[in-house]
Amino acid sequence: MGIDCKTPCPQTIINWVTRYSCAKIWKYCADSGPSSLVIENNKLMNGAIWIVDESIGLGIGKILTVLELKIDHHSTHEGPPTLKDVNCIAISVARSWTGETIADFLQEIIHITGKPASFLKDGGTNLEKGVRLLNERGLFCHSIDDVSHVVANLLKKEYTKHPSYARKFKLVESFFRKNQVQVDRRML
C-alpha cells in the first residue's frame, strides 16, 4: 500500500474503525441535534440510524434486515451499541435483492415509521443503488458506509496483487464450499 511500516494488528484496525464510526455519528448528532423526531420538508424523520444489511440465508433465499439504533445512543450510553440497543424494524427474504427491490422495501418501511436520519450499510452495489433510488424518489436520507467494509475492500484490492493471494483464497473458498454443502444436506 506504499506505507513503509509494520502492518497494524487486526485489533488496532478494529479500534481505528470503531473510533472513526463514533466520530461520524457524534458529528451528525452535533449537526442535527439529539431530538428523536424532526420534521424535514413536511415529512417526519425519526431520530434513528437504520443499519441495513443483506445476508445469505438458508436455502436459496437472501435476508434483508433493517435494524434501528437511536441516533443519540453515544450521548446517552457509555459504551458501543449492543444487541439490546437496537430494534429489528423489518426483515424480509427474497431470491435476490436488487437496488430496486431494496428501495421498494425501505420505502414501505418509511411510510410506516418515518424516514431515518441516516442509513448505515456496507459497500454493496445493490444497497448503494437502493439508497440512491430512495433519494431520487424524494426520500433523501444521509448514507454512511460501514468503514470496516471500506477498509476490507481496500486491503483486498491491494493484496489481490500478491502472488500467494489466489492460492490462499482458493483454499478458503473450497473450505466454505465444502461446509456449505454439508449444511445444505442437513437441511434437507
N, C-alpha and C positions, 0 to 999 in steps of 0.2 A: 504494500500500500504506500510505499515511499517514505515510511517513517522508520528512522534508524534508532530503535529502542526495543526493549524486551516487550513481547506481546503481553497485554494485561490478562490476568486470570479471569475466568468466567464470572466469579463473584464481583470483581471490580467493575466489569461491564454492566452487570445487573444493577449495581449501586448507582452507576452513572445514569443508566436509563431510568431508574426509579426517581432519582433526583430531578432529571430533566422533565419527566412527566408531571411530577408535583409542581415544578416551577411553571409549566404551561397552564395547569389547572388554576394555580393561585393567581397568575396574571389575568386569566379570564375572569375569575371571581372579582378581582380588584377592578377590572374594567366594567364588569356588568353589574356588580353589586350582589350581595348574598341573598336577595329576596327569592322566594321559591316560585313565585308566579309573576310574569311580566307580560304586558300587552305590547305587542310589536306589530305595527301596521294592521291594527284591528284584529289580530289573531293571538290567541292565547299561546304563550310559550312557557312550558313548565321548567322549573329550575333544576334540570337534571341533565346528566350526560348519559346518552344511550350507548352502551357497549354492544356493537353488532358484530356477530361472528358466524361464519359458515363452517360447519364441521362435517366430517364424514360420519354418516350414521351406520347403523347395522343394515345389512342387505344393500339394496340399490339406492335408497333414499339419502338425501343430504339434509342436514338440520340447519335451519337459520334461527339463531337465538338472539333476542334483544333483552339485555339486562339494563336496569336503571340504577344509576348512582347519583345521589343528590350532589349538586354542584358545590355546595358549601361543606362537603364532607371534611376537608382538611382544616377548616376553621372550627369545626365542632368535634373533631376526633383527634386523638393523639397520634395514632399510627396509620398505616396504609389500610385501604379498604379490605374487609374480609367478606366472606360469604353472607354473613348476617347484615352487611351494609348495603347489599344490592337486592333489587327485586327483579324477578323474571316477569317482564310485562308481556312478552309474546314469544311463541315458539311455533315453528311450522316445518313440515317435512315435504320435500319435493324431489323429483328425479334429478333436477339440476336447478340452480339459481342463476339467472341471468341478471344483468343490470335492470332490465325492465321489470322482471318479477320481483326483484328486491325493492325497487321503487314503489311498485303497487302495494306490496305487503306493508312497507313502512308508512305509506300514505294512509292505509286503512287504520293503522295504529294511531297515527297523528290525529285523524278525525275523531277518535275516541278519547285520547288522553291529552291532546295538545302537542305541539312540537317540542322537541328537546332543545336545550341551549346548545348542545353540540353532539356530534357523533364521534365515537372513538372506535376505530376499526383498523384492521391490518391493511396491507397494501394490495389486496386482491383487486384485480381489474373489474370484476363484477360488482364488488362493493363500492369501488370508486365511481363506476358508472351509475349505480343506483342512487347515490347521494347527488351526483351531478344532475340526473334526471329530476330529482325532487326539487333542486334549486331552479331548474328550468321551468318547472310547474308552479313556481311562485312560493314554494315551501322552503325558503332558504334557511339552512342551519349551518353553523360552523362545523368544520370537519377536522378532527385530529387524527393523524396517522400514528399508530402504535409504534413507538420508537424502536422497540425490540425487533419488530419485523423489518423496519428500515435498515437497522444495523445488520441483521442476519442476511438480508438481500445484498448489502454492500460487501459483506465478508464472502458470501457465496460467489459474487461476481469476481472478486479478486482471487479466491482460491480455486476456482474452476480452471484457472490458467496453470495451476501446478500439476506436474506430470502424475503424481500419485493420486490426485483427486478422483479421476474416473474409476480407478481400481477400487478405492475405498468406498466410493458411492455405490458401485455395483454390489459390493459385499453387504452393505447396509440395506440396499434395496431388495436383494434376494432374501435377507433375513425377514424383512417386513412382509414380503410376498408369501413366504412360507408360513408365517404366523397368521396372516390374514386368511389363508386357505383353511388352516385348522379352525379358526374362529367360525368361518362360514359353514364348515362341515358340522360343527357342533350346533349351529343354529337351525339346521335342517331337521 
